[in-house]
Amino acid sequence: MIPRVALAVAGLAAALLPLPDPTPIGLAPLLIGLVALWRAVMRPDGPGAAGVLGAAALSWLVSGGGAAPARLVVFALALATVHSSAALAAGVPWRARVDGRVLLRWAARTVGTTLFGVGVVGATALLPRTGTPVATVAAGVVAVTAAVVAGAVVALRRPHALTRSAPTPEP
């Protein structure tokens, strides 16, 4: 149950940290994210966690752009916790007890990978500024699109590698 509680708390934080504007474009990602969060908590092995992550990222792009760096770091930790707690919850039956050592290892890995990611992003501040930031952004968009397309091609060619052999036990 602890991984699902962590998923719920981190999902709520990810939904609320962008401080969505009270407009339709600000509230739509919030509502989509909350519905996806409910689905993720009930069936962590399904697409709910991905919906939470996508809606939170969209909400951040719409509303959270001017946020303080500390809020961005907490947001990144919330997203990482949603991802890792959904993965842990998918492998643990609903009412099973989780050993403390497993939880400690899980928490250390989540915090460690998040801090590493924040460090990588922070290191980009050391890079020299370019005269044409539009070209830099365009190159980044092309790179991310290429990575997504490559992942989709791999997934479509080897779908059996992406599935489980048994479903997660139901509550």
SVG drawing of the C-alpha trace seen along z (x, -y; Angstrom):
<svg xmlns="http://www.w3.org/2000/svg" viewBox="-12 -36 43 51">
<polyline fill="none" stroke="black" stroke-width="0.4" points="0.0,0.0 2.9,-2.4 3.9,-2.6 0.4,-3.5 0.2,-6.2 3.5,-7.6 2.1,-7.5 -1.0,-9.4 0.9,-12.1 3.5,-12.6 0.8,-12.7 -1.1,-15.4 2.1,-17.4 2.9,-17.0 -0.6,-18.2 -0.6,-21.2 3.1,-22.4 2.7,-24.2 0.0,-26.3 -2.5,-26.0 -4.2,-29.2 -8.0,-29.2 -8.6,-29.1 -9.8,-26.2 -6.2,-25.8 -4.8,-25.8 -7.4,-23.6 -7.7,-21.0 -4.3,-19.4 -5.0,-19.4 -8.3,-17.6 -6.8,-15.1 -3.9,-14.5 -6.2,-13.9 -8.3,-11.4 -5.1,-9.7 -3.8,-9.7 -6.9,-7.8 -6.3,-5.3 -2.6,-5.0 -3.4,-4.3 -6.0,-1.7 -3.9,0.0 -0.3,-1.1 0.7,1.3 -1.5,-0.5 -1.1,-3.8 -2.3,-6.0 1.2,-7.0 2.1,-8.1 -1.0,-10.2 -0.1,-11.9 3.4,-12.6 2.2,-14.0 -0.6,-16.1 1.8,-17.5 4.4,-18.4 1.8,-20.1 0.5,-22.0 4.1,-23.1 4.6,-24.3 1.3,-26.2 1.5,-27.7 4.8,-27.0 7.3,-28.7 8.1,-31.6 8.6,-29.4 11.5,-29.6 14.3,-27.0 13.5,-25.4 9.9,-24.7 11.2,-23.2 13.4,-20.8 10.5,-19.8 8.4,-19.3 11.1,-17.1 11.3,-15.0 7.5,-14.7 7.6,-13.4 10.4,-11.0 8.5,-9.7 5.3,-9.2 7.3,-7.2 9.2,-5.1 6.4,-4.5 4.1,-3.4 6.8,-0.9 7.1,0.4 3.4,0.5 2.9,2.5 5.0,5.3 3.6,5.3 0.1,6.7 -2.4,4.1 -2.2,5.0 1.3,6.5 3.8,5.2 7.0,3.9 10.3,4.5 11.9,1.4 15.2,2.1 13.3,2.2 11.6,-1.2 14.9,-2.7 16.6,-1.5 13.7,-2.8 13.8,-6.2 17.5,-6.5 17.3,-5.6 14.5,-8.0 16.2,-10.9 19.6,-10.1 18.4,-9.9 16.4,-13.1 19.4,-15.0 21.6,-13.6 19.0,-14.9 18.8,-18.3 22.6,-18.4 22.7,-17.6 20.2,-20.4 22.0,-22.8 25.3,-22.0 23.7,-23.3 23.9,-26.8 27.7,-26.5 27.4,-26.0 28.2,-29.1 25.1,-31.1 24.5,-30.9 23.6,-33.8 20.5,-32.1 18.6,-30.4 15.8,-29.5 18.3,-27.2 19.2,-25.6 15.5,-25.0 14.8,-23.6 17.7,-21.2 16.4,-20.1 12.9,-19.5 14.3,-17.5 16.5,-15.4 13.5,-14.6 11.3,-13.8 13.9,-11.5 14.2,-9.7 10.5,-9.3 10.2,-8.0 13.1,-5.6 11.5,-4.3 8.2,-3.8 9.9,-1.9 11.6,0.4 8.4,0.9 6.5,1.8 9.1,4.2 9.4,6.0 6.1,5.6 6.6,8.8 9.6,7.2 7.4,4.5 4.8,6.7 4.6,8.6 4.0,12.3 1.4,11.9 -1.0,9.1 -0.6,7.3 -2.8,8.7 -6.1,6.8 -7.2,5.3"/>
</svg>
